[in-house]
């Protein structure tokens, strides 16, 4: 049994303890309730608790005692970002416009976690409409980073990342348009997976525009939890037209333990400026994989230099997402709309020619990654160009270059444009004692490969047991 407190054990460990009758689901739930009562007032990660959780934990306990068949997450509490529908539990999307909204069905991802035995603990904070890299809104306020309350845990799945990092929840679901499960994971030192686009259905999640960039994915504190969650969450549901369970054919080799992999690493060009400390962590992770016998070299991807992915993304998503915001805010008082929605609505419309040019650029980026993955199995990059930062910061000086906050998405947004899978995981610690994550990228539908590489880095690292000292 792990020496970690119950509230810092991963979901896999908790499920095993429950199956072995070393602890009951009711005990696990009550321990998390105590943790939430103690810390959530300062962190503000969880915005709604499920009224059915205790009853579900009691039912799960009876199933264990009766020797019934148990799912992989049986009796384990989980949390869900408040843009993801939950049956009979408030889903308010970080906006007074949706205050009091109670869905009549679970999102597919939530339903699958429940089918696997998970117990919905509550909903976590986010920016208004899931749109920004800080989790703050008019309805439920601002979420703070458990490593330092003066810092943000990121966005848009910042409430989820803070909940997992602080021990309020062992595992949860977030969504990702450009950075939103991977960036927050990096700012709080947890792990997250943005799977291949369509692998996990987005049914029951809002907004959906632009549909081909949105993802839902697990956020947790171990790679094995990501792997288990992906096995539970993935596969078509018959309602999301993008969801697919089919693996694309190609030159990618089957990744088996012990097979030397071809791994490239890069921190630019093509991602924008990067703090040297972040870049050095990527290099350290690359060297750790080289020491394990894999072929590792520094690489460049010319397509990222030809078409700056962040600019491509902005030209496409403003065109499509702005209309969703217009519809949501139509006829509403200005006092019900927060700053990011106002910013989006104030942006000039993308011209049709710019939109078409951006779509062509997106195709070139996809082709560029296809060329890269014809030669390599994995790409290793940074997640963020800086560590967690102060609330409300809108401008950064990174490696001598001044950029606005959108540039923090430079290394993550290419995966949303192309649909590639990526894992965010901690592999370092900054001079200030803050987590530093790396991003492990694979070809389309190569989740087994990147999960394998992530598990190797997890074993090679020395930071997995470090938690915020709240």
C-alpha positions in Angstrom: 0.0 0.0 0.0 1.3 3.5 -0.9 2.5 5.7 2.0 0.6 8.6 0.4 -2.5 9.9 2.2 -5.7 8.6 0.6 -6.5 12.0 -0.9 -3.1 11.9 -2.8 -3.3 8.3 -4.1 -4.1 7.8 -7.7 -7.4 6.4 -8.9 -5.9 3.0 -9.8 -4.7 2.6 -6.2 -8.0 3.6 -4.8 -9.8 1.1 -7.0 -7.5 -1.7 -5.9 -7.9 -0.8 -2.2 -11.7 -0.9 -2.7 -11.6 -4.2 -4.6 -9.4 -5.8 -1.9 -11.8 -4.4 0.9 -8.9 -2.5 2.5 -11.1 0.7 2.4 -14.7 1.3 1.5 -16.0 3.6 -1.2 -17.9 5.5 1.6 -14.6 6.0 3.5 -12.9 7.3 0.3 -15.7 9.7 -0.4 -15.7 11.1 3.2 -12.0 11.6 3.1 -12.4 13.7 0.0 -15.2 15.6 1.5 -13.0 16.5 4.5 -10.3 17.6 2.1 -12.7 19.7 0.1 -14.1 21.3 3.3 -10.6 22.2 4.4 -9.1 23.5 1.2 -11.7 24.4 -1.4 -12.6 27.7 0.3 -9.1 29.0 -0.6 -8.5 27.1 -3.8 -12.1 27.4 -5.2 -11.7 24.4 -7.6 -15.0 22.7 -7.0 -18.1 24.7 -7.6 -20.8 22.1 -7.2 -21.0 18.9 -5.2 -23.2 16.0 -6.4 -26.1 15.3 -4.1 -26.1 11.6 -5.1 -22.4 10.9 -4.3 -22.9 9.4 -0.8 -25.8 7.3 -2.0 -23.7 6.0 -4.9 -20.8 5.2 -2.6 -23.1 3.2 -0.3 -24.4 1.3 -3.3 -20.8 0.7 -4.5 -19.9 -0.6 -1.0 -22.7 -3.1 -1.1 -21.6 -4.4 -4.5 -18.1 -5.1 -3.1 -19.5 -6.9 0.0 -21.9 -8.9 -2.3 -19.0 -10.0 -4.5 -20.5 -8.5 -7.6 -18.6 -7.7 -10.8 -16.8 -4.4 -10.4 -15.7 -1.8 -13.0 -12.1 -0.5 -13.3 -13.0 2.7 -11.4 -15.4 1.1 -8.9 -16.1 3.3 -6.0 -13.6 5.9 -7.0 -14.8 9.6 -6.9 -14.2 11.7 -10.0 -14.9 15.4 -10.9 -16.0 17.0 -14.1 -15.4 20.4 -15.6 -18.5 22.5 -15.5 -18.9 22.7 -19.3 -19.6 18.9 -19.4 -23.2 17.8 -18.9 -24.0 15.8 -15.7 -27.5 14.3 -15.1 -29.4 16.2 -12.5 -26.3 18.1 -11.4 -25.8 21.8 -12.2 -23.8 22.5 -15.4 -23.5 26.3 -15.6 -20.7 26.8 -18.0 -19.1 29.5 -15.9 -21.7 32.1 -16.8 -24.7 33.7 -15.1 -26.5 33.2 -18.4 -26.6 29.5 -17.6 -27.2 29.8 -13.8 -29.3 27.0 -12.5 -29.1 24.9 -15.6 -29.5 21.2 -14.8 -29.0 18.7 -17.7 -31.4 15.8 -18.2 -28.6 13.5 -19.4 -24.9 12.8 -18.8 -22.3 13.6 -21.4 -21.0 10.4 -23.0 -17.7 10.8 -21.2 -19.4 11.1 -17.8 -21.7 8.2 -18.5 -18.7 6.0 -19.4 -16.9 6.9 -16.2 -20.0 6.0 -14.2 -20.4 2.7 -16.1 -16.8 2.0 -15.1 -17.8 2.4 -11.5 -16.8 6.0 -10.9 -18.8 8.1 -8.5 -19.4 11.7 -9.6 -18.1 13.9 -6.8 -18.7 17.3 -8.2 -18.1 19.9 -10.9 -15.0 22.1 -11.3 -14.4 25.7 -12.2 -13.6 27.1 -15.6 -13.5 30.4 -17.5 -16.7 31.8 -18.9 -17.8 29.5 -21.8 -14.5 27.5 -21.4 -12.7 30.3 -23.2 -9.5 31.5 -21.7 -6.3 30.3 -20.1 -7.3 31.4 -16.6 -10.3 29.9 -14.7 -12.3 32.9 -13.6 -15.9 34.0 -14.2 -18.8 36.1 -12.9 -20.7 33.1 -11.5 -18.2 31.1 -9.4 -15.2 33.4 -9.2 -11.5 32.6 -9.6 -9.7 29.4 -9.0 -6.2 29.5 -7.3 -3.2 27.4 -7.9 -2.6 25.1 -4.9 1.1 25.5 -5.3 0.8 29.2 -4.7 -2.6 30.9 -4.3 -1.4 34.0 -6.0 -0.9 32.0 -9.2 -3.4 30.7 -11.7 -3.9 27.0 -12.3 -4.6 27.8 -15.9 -7.6 27.3 -18.1 -9.9 26.4 -19.4 -9.7 23.2 -17.2 -8.1 25.1 -14.4 -10.6 24.0 -11.7 -10.0 20.4 -12.6 -6.2 20.7 -12.5 -6.4 22.5 -9.1 -8.8 19.9 -7.7 -6.5 16.9 -8.7 -3.3 18.7 -7.6 -4.8 19.7 -4.2 -6.1 16.2 -3.4 -9.7 17.2 -3.7 -10.3 14.6 -6.5 -8.2 11.7 -7.7 -9.2 12.0 -11.4 -11.4 14.1 -13.6 -12.5 15.2 -17.0 -11.5 18.4 -18.8 -11.9 19.8 -22.3 -9.3 21.2 -24.6 -9.7 23.6 -27.5 -6.0 24.8 -27.7 -4.3 24.1 -24.4 -7.0 23.4 -21.8 -6.2 20.0 -20.4 -2.4 20.1 -21.0 -1.6 23.7 -19.9 -3.5 23.5 -16.6 -1.8 20.1 -15.9 1.6 21.8 -16.4 0.7 24.6 -14.1 -0.2 22.3 -11.3 2.1 19.3 -11.9 -0.5 16.7 -12.7 -0.9 14.6 -15.9 -3.4 14.9 -18.7 -4.2 13.4 -22.1 -5.6 15.1 -25.2 -6.3 12.0 -27.3 -6.6 11.9 -31.1 -9.5 14.1 -32.2 -12.7 12.0 -32.2 -11.3 9.2 -30.1 -13.4 10.4 -27.1 -16.9 11.7 -28.0 -17.8 15.3 -27.3 -21.5 14.5 -26.9 -23.0 16.6 -24.1 -20.4 19.3 -24.0 -20.7 23.0 -25.0 -19.5 24.9 -26.9 -18.7 22.7 -29.9 -17.5 25.4 -32.3 -15.1 24.9 -33.9 -16.0 21.2 -33.6 -12.8 19.8 -35.1 -10.6 21.4 -32.5 -12.5 20.5 -29.4 -11.5 17.5 -27.2 -12.4 16.0 -23.9 -9.8 14.2 -21.9 -8.8 12.8 -18.5 -6.7 14.7 -15.9 -5.1 12.6 -13.1 -2.0 12.1 -11.1 -0.5 9.0 -12.8 0.1 7.8 -16.3 -1.6 4.5 -15.5 -4.7 6.4 -14.6 -4.6 8.2 -18.0 -4.2 4.8 -19.7 -7.1 3.3 -17.8 -9.3 6.3 -18.4 -8.6 6.3 -22.1 -9.6 2.7 -22.3 -12.9 3.6 -20.7 -13.6 6.8 -22.5 -12.6 6.1 -26.1 -14.8 4.7 -28.9 -17.7 6.0 -31.0 -21.1 6.7 -29.3 -23.3 6.9 -32.4 -24.0 10.6 -31.8 -20.7 12.5 -32.2 -20.0 12.4 -36.0 -16.2 12.9 -35.3 -15.9 10.0 -32.9 -14.2 7.0 -34.3 -12.7 3.9 -32.9 -10.7 2.9 -36.0 -6.9 3.2 -36.0 -5.5 4.8 -39.1 -3.0 2.8 -41.1 0.4 4.1 -41.9 4.1 3.7 -41.5 3.8 3.9 -37.6 5.3 0.8 -36.0 3.6 -1.1 -33.2 5.0 0.2 -29.9 5.9 -2.7 -27.7 7.8 -2.6 -24.4 11.5 -2.9 -25.1 11.3 -1.9 -28.7 13.6 1.0 -29.4 11.6 4.0 -30.4 12.6 6.9 -32.7 12.1 10.0 -30.7 12.6 13.6 -31.7 12.6 16.6 -29.3 12.2 20.3 -30.0 11.3 23.5 -28.3 11.3 25.6 -31.5 11.4 27.1 -33.9 7.7 27.3 -34.7 6.4 27.5 -31.1 7.3 31.0 -30.2 9.7 32.0 -27.4 10.5 29.5 -24.6 12.1 30.1 -21.2 15.5 28.2 -21.1 14.4 26.4 -17.9 11.4 24.9 -19.8 13.7 24.0 -22.8 16.2 22.3 -20.5 13.5 20.1 -18.9 12.6 18.9 -22.4 16.2 18.1 -23.1 16.5 16.3 -19.8 13.5 14.1 -20.6 15.0 13.4 -24.0 18.3 12.3 -22.4 16.4 10.1 -20.0 14.8 8.3 -22.9 18.1 8.0 -24.7 19.6 6.4 -21.6 16.9 3.8 -21.8 18.1 2.7 -25.3 15.9 4.8 -27.6 17.1 6.7 -30.6 16.8 10.3 -29.6 17.7 13.5 -31.5 16.9 17.2 -31.7 14.6 17.9 -34.6 12.8 20.7 -36.4 9.4 20.5 -38.2 9.5 23.0 -41.2 5.7 23.2 -41.4 5.6 24.8 -38.0 8.0 27.5 -39.3 6.1 28.1 -42.5 2.7 28.4 -40.8 2.6 29.6 -37.2 -0.1 27.4 -35.8 -1.3 30.0 -33.2 -2.1 32.5 -36.0 -3.8 29.8 -38.1 -5.9 28.8 -35.1 -6.9 32.4 -34.4 -8.1 33.0 -37.9 -10.3 29.9 -37.9 -11.7 29.8 -34.4 -12.8 33.4 -34.3 -14.8 32.9 -37.4 -16.6 29.9 -36.0 -16.7 30.4 -32.2 -17.8 34.0 -32.3 -21.2 33.0 -33.7 -21.7 30.5 -30.8 -21.0 33.3 -28.4 -23.4 35.7 -30.2 -26.2 33.1 -29.9 -25.5 32.5 -26.2 -25.4 36.1 -25.3 -28.3 37.4 -27.5 -30.7 39.5 -25.5 -28.7 39.2 -22.3 -27.6 42.0 -20.0 -24.1 43.3 -20.3 -23.6 42.6 -16.6 -24.1 38.9 -17.3 -21.2 38.7 -19.8 -17.6 38.6 -18.5 -14.4 40.0 -20.1 -13.4 37.1 -22.4 -16.8 36.8 -24.1 -16.8 40.5 -24.5 -13.3 40.3 -26.0 -14.4 37.6 -28.5 -17.5 39.5 -29.5 -15.4 42.7 -30.1 -12.9 41.0 -32.4 -13.3 41.8 -36.1 -14.7 39.0 -38.2 -12.3 36.9 -40.2 -12.6 37.6 -43.9 -13.6 34.7 -46.0 -10.3 34.8 -47.8 -8.3 34.8 -44.6 -10.5 31.9 -43.4 -9.9 29.8 -46.5 -6.1 30.6 -46.3 -6.1 29.5 -42.7 -7.9 26.2 -43.6 -5.2 25.5 -46.2 -2.5 26.3 -43.7 -4.1 23.8 -41.3 -3.8 21.2 -44.0 -0.2 22.0 -44.5 0.5 21.6 -40.8 -1.2 18.3 -40.8 0.9 17.2 -43.8 4.0 18.4 -42.1 3.3 16.3 -39.0 2.5 13.3 -41.2 5.9 13.7 -42.8 7.6 13.9 -39.4 5.8 10.8 -38.0 6.8 8.9 -41.1 10.3 9.0 -39.7 9.7 9.2 -35.9 7.5 7.5 -33.4 7.3 10.3 -30.8 7.8 14.1 -30.5 8.9 15.5 -27.2 8.2 19.3 -26.5 7.5 21.7 -23.7 3.9 22.3 -22.7 4.2 25.9 -21.6 7.0 28.4 -22.3 6.9 29.5 -18.6 5.8 28.1 -15.3 2.6 29.0 -13.5 2.1 32.8 -13.4 0.3 35.4 -11.5 -3.5 35.9 -11.9 -4.5 38.3 -14.6 -1.1 38.5 -16.4 -1.6 39.4 -20.0 2.0 40.1 -21.2 5.1 38.0 -20.7 8.8 38.5 -21.4 10.1 35.1 -22.4 13.7 34.6 -23.2 14.0 38.3 -23.9 10.9 38.6 -26.2 7.7 40.3 -25.1 4.5 38.4 -26.1 0.9 38.5 -25.1 -0.8 35.7 -23.1 -2.1 33.8 -26.2 1.5 32.8 -27.0 1.4 30.4 -24.0 -0.5 28.1 -26.4 2.3 28.0 -29.0 3.3 24.4 -28.4 -0.1 23.0 -27.6 -2.4 24.5 -30.3 -0.7 22.6 -33.2 -2.2 19.4 -31.8 -5.7 20.8 -31.8 -5.4 22.0 -35.4 -4.1 18.6 -36.5 -5.9 16.4 -34.1 -2.8 14.7 -32.9 -2.7 13.1 -29.4 -0.5 14.6 -26.6 0.2 14.0 -22.9 1.2 16.6 -20.4 3.3 15.3 -17.5 5.7 16.7 -15.0 9.4 16.0 -15.4 11.0 18.9 -13.6 10.9 21.6 -11.0 11.6 25.3 -11.5 14.0 27.4 -9.4 10.9 28.7 -7.6 9.8 25.1 -6.7 7.0 25.0 -9.3 6.2 22.1 -11.6 7.6 21.9 -15.1 5.8 19.5 -17.5 6.8 18.1 -20.9 4.5 17.2 -23.8 4.7 13.8 -25.4 3.1 13.8 -28.9 2.4 10.9 -31.2 0.9 10.2 -34.6 -2.8 9.9 -35.0 -4.3 7.0 -32.9 -0.9 6.2 -31.3 -2.0 6.6 -27.7 -0.4 3.3 -26.7 2.9 4.6 -27.9 2.8 7.9 -26.0 1.4 6.4 -22.9 4.3 3.9 -22.9 6.8 6.7 -23.3 5.1 8.7 -20.6 5.3 5.7 -18.2 9.0 5.4 -18.9 9.5 9.0 -18.1 7.4 8.7 -15.0 9.6 5.9 -13.8 12.8 7.8 -14.7 11.7 11.0 -13.0 11.9 12.0 -9.4 9.0 14.3 -8.9 5.9 12.0 -8.8 5.5 12.2 -5.1 5.8 16.0 -4.8 2.5 17.8 -3.9 1.5 21.3 -2.9 2.2 21.9 0.8 -1.2 23.3 1.6 
